[in-house]
Amino acid sequence: MLDRNNGYLNRRDFARWMMAGGTVAALPLAAFACVKPGPLPPVPPVPDEAFWTSVRRQFLMPRDVTVLCAANLCPASAPVIEALLNATRDIDKDPGAENRRKWVAGREATRRVLAEFLNATPEEIVITRNTSEGNNIVSSGIDLKPGDEVLLFADNHPSVNAAFQEKAKRFGFTIRVVDLVEMHPGPEYYIDAFRKSLGPNTKLLAITHVTGSVGDLFPTKEICRIARERGILTLVDGAQSFGVLDIDLADMQPDFFTGSAHKWPCGPKEFGVLYINRNAQAKIWPSIVSLYGGEVGASKRFEALGQRDEAGFIAFGEALQLQNKIGRKVIEARARELAQRFIEGLKKINGVKIWTHPAPERSAAIVLFLPGSTDPSKLAAALYEKEHIVTNARGSGVRGGIRLSPHFYVLHEEVDRTLAAVRKYMASM
Ligand SMILES: Cc1ncc(COP(=O)(O)O)c(C=O)c1O
């Protein structure tokens, strides 16, 4: 019925659907029923726009909607939604434990996929509800007492720093903070800054792999090594790197690493990962103790969060499998290339100030820019309402502006039309 637009539901079709008596509540299923993305073609040695167009067809976004908010929330692909719906239907037809047993097996399969995805072992993988939960399992679970110190980075996500500050009030440990430098001064600068800030009482260091603010990329491997050599635990927040960078935790060697399925992995909402290095598992306590933990390693203690959405576990695995089919390195290269295309285009627009450093060792797939004297929130609203381009407005002034976070479902033509729209509205607002 609604298949004229490469399988996408466009706005005109949407209007027809509504006029024909379709209800919003029924729409997701109805829209989904129309989307038959077909199998992905083999990945060419040098993936071209034709290949990326077939990748985009795996998603439900209409052709005229450009989604540049991966750092906030990514769309789940059609196969992920299908997996979620299939399992949900099955479970709700028969919610008996006997019927659900097969989905529990699927949860362990997802754990194995996750372990391979991050180059870890299944025993080190805990499937959480999001990055915030993983971070809090760590900040609540380490024995920290008066006299101990935790080292934070000023531009960690508020969910990390606020949680440590709250727990410092309760348990009496102190916090030291490594300052942010406005334009990323390079990995060496931060390696040195963290090294100098570690003291004899530092017990834990919490950093961000890629910041959500401007997309600064951190030399996590080196910082973890320096901490490890001094017996200091490390928490790496991977909310903005998991599902876009080709992460190798055996190489990075953090004690804890966290991420969300609903961001760059394009998985279901309210799923995430907490990696707990085998060497750190005896140094952390679970803060939530309930039933239904995982079957191996750390998941037995740290994943026992009570009843979960079994369908979501399956969908999470499906999201990772889609990325595996395309290839981790291929996805990273594509997202980085799209970000570079934005940076190059923005440089040519008069008055634009780009806060994200373009060097590949200083940023990845997030670009923040200030649109001169144009109000960022008004520009973002015009992009959304008039052009159907989804971005994130993030304040104004220093390190304020519009955040663009393109991912592998974005096409070159969408980058170019966004740049043209930014230019147009900056000239007219
Ligand atoms: C670096 C970073 N950490 C943590 C979070 C929180 O993620 P979630 O809401 O999925 O827990 C975000 C959200 O944008 C983030 O950017």
The ligand as an SDF file (V2000), in Angstrom:
LIG
                    3D

 16 16  0  0  0  0  0  0  0  0999 V2000
   28.9400   10.6300   27.1910 C   0  0  0  0  0  0  0  0  0  0  0  0
   27.5660   10.2350   27.6450 C   0  0  0  0  0  0  0  0  0  0  0  0
   27.4290    9.4250   28.7180 N   0  0  0  0  0  0  0  0  0  0  0  0
   26.2300    9.0230   29.1480 C   0  0  0  0  0  0  0  0  0  0  0  0
   25.0760    9.4240   28.5310 C   0  0  0  0  0  0  0  0  0  0  0  0
   23.7580    8.9380   29.0540 C   0  0  0  0  0  0  0  0  0  0  0  0
   23.2390    8.0000   28.1770 O   0  0  0  0  0  0  0  0  0  0  0  0
   21.8870    7.2170   28.5020 P   0  0  0  0  0  0  0  0  0  0  0  0
   20.8260    8.2500   28.6300 O   0  0  0  0  0  0  0  0  0  0  0  0
   21.6910    6.3190   27.3510 O   0  0  0  0  0  0  0  0  0  0  0  0
   22.1000    6.5030   29.7910 O   0  0  0  0  0  0  0  0  0  0  0  0
   25.1500   10.2800   27.4260 C   0  0  0  0  0  0  0  0  0  0  0  0
   23.9350   10.7390   26.7650 C   0  0  0  0  0  0  0  0  0  0  0  0
   23.9210   11.4680   25.8040 O   0  0  0  0  0  0  0  0  0  0  0  0
   26.4380   10.7000   26.9700 C   0  0  0  0  0  0  0  0  0  0  0  0
   26.5790   11.5160   25.9220 O   0  0  0  0  0  0  0  0  0  0  0  0
  1  2  1  0
  2  3  1  0
  2 15  2  0
  3  4  2  0
  4  5  1  0
  5  6  1  0
  5 12  2  0
  6  7  1  0
  7  8  1  0
  8  9  2  0
  8 10  1  0
  8 11  1  0
 12 13  1  0
 12 15  1  0
 13 14  2  0
 15 16  1  0
M  END
$$$$
